[in-house]
Amino acid sequence: MSGTWTFSGDTTLKKGRPAIALDVMGGDRAPLATLEGAVRWHQSSGLYATLVGDVALMKRGLLKAGANPDDWTLIDAPDVIGMADHPVQTIRSEPRASIRRCAELIKSGEAQALVSMGNTGAALAAGVLIVGRADGVERPGLAAMIPTHKEPALVIDVGANAEARPEHLRDFALMGTLYKQHQLGQSEPRVAVLSIGEESSKGSPLTLAAAKLLTATPLNFVGNIEPGGIFSGDADVIVCDGFTGNLFLKSIEATAEFAFSSLRSAVKQRPFTIPGLALMYPALRAVRSRTAYDQYGGVPLLGVNGIVIIGHGRSNALAVSNALDAAADAVGHDLVKKITEDMGNIAK
């Protein structure tokens, strides 16, 4: 992580010090997993998050995790937006919802980033409606890092916009390129459009029109890409509409889980393979770590006026810690300012 920060004991922003609001109530394993993740992150980084949720529950959870509640900034927002709740309506009508309060801290300047493992739709709504879109951005996009045989690839959008126009895919490509450059230090990322074939003549009206727009930009556009090409490392930034991207992301997760569960089942049916499996275990564990969501922590919502990291609903303490690390790293790189400034400088 870049930079060194110390805790101020409040949410006031100070130079060189990240203020990160954690939605403690969000996630299937909340609040214990989120609190354990915050404590783990503090132990590894020396940093504190601002904890937003039910204060009584947070105090008990911190004590259980071996932390002193008096060392942390606790903000009372006990209400939780559930998976069955309508995200936009609930964000607007529930002032005591933890994710809404996190977004308000960014809006007021008391925080630079928020991390949530809760309702994805609510986090998106909070990012767009409360944190607000960055200048020059019509549609923010969720960006996920995908492991490949080379460097990880960034796929955007993976769920923020079920429907999109060609101009939105072009903007996703711009934001994804800037994220790769400023956050990951890649000088000239290759951009591709996710499609049903590599040939320029293949695709939907959306992907064909987006490719035409991208050809006219100064980006390093390499054309269409199929899912197999993503894993081969043939591009660094892959753009698509949120419906397609979300299906792609969930298909990866489901395939990985199916492969490993099938392997476990096969071993149980063939006990004589256990010695060989034991020898392979380190390699299998390495592969599993590359595809596990908890290693990445969360995905950034690019195109809003603050750092918004949205994690998996099943996130454990490790995932929460890694998500907080990603948020602090983005703050340290001044990511929002750089993307906003450079978006205006790149000719469209």
Secondary structure as GFF3:
##gff-version 3
##sequence-region A 1 348
A	DSSP	beta_strand	20	23	.	.	.	ID=ss1
A	DSSP	alpha_helix	32	45	.	.	.	ID=ss2
A	DSSP	beta_strand	50	53	.	.	.	ID=ss3
A	DSSP	alpha_helix	55	64	.	.	.	ID=ss4
A	DSSP	three_ten_helix	69	71	.	.	.	ID=ss5
A	DSSP	beta_strand	74	76	.	.	.	ID=ss6
A	DSSP	alpha_helix	87	93	.	.	.	ID=ss7
A	DSSP	alpha_helix	98	107	.	.	.	ID=ss8
A	DSSP	beta_strand	113	116	.	.	.	ID=ss9
A	DSSP	alpha_helix	120	125	.	.	.	ID=ss10
A	DSSP	pi_helix	126	131	.	.	.	ID=ss11
A	DSSP	beta_strand	141	146	.	.	.	ID=ss12
A	DSSP	beta_strand	153	156	.	.	.	ID=ss13
A	DSSP	alpha_helix	166	184	.	.	.	ID=ss14
A	DSSP	beta_strand	190	194	.	.	.	ID=ss15
A	DSSP	alpha_helix	205	215	.	.	.	ID=ss16
A	DSSP	beta_strand	220	225	.	.	.	ID=ss17
A	DSSP	alpha_helix	227	232	.	.	.	ID=ss18
A	DSSP	beta_strand	237	239	.	.	.	ID=ss19
A	DSSP	alpha_helix	242	269	.	.	.	ID=ss20
A	DSSP	three_ten_helix	271	273	.	.	.	ID=ss21
A	DSSP	alpha_helix	274	291	.	.	.	ID=ss22
A	DSSP	alpha_helix	293	296	.	.	.	ID=ss23
A	DSSP	beta_strand	298	302	.	.	.	ID=ss24
A	DSSP	beta_strand	307	311	.	.	.	ID=ss25
A	DSSP	alpha_helix	317	332	.	.	.	ID=ss26
A	DSSP	alpha_helix	335	345	.	.	.	ID=ss27
###
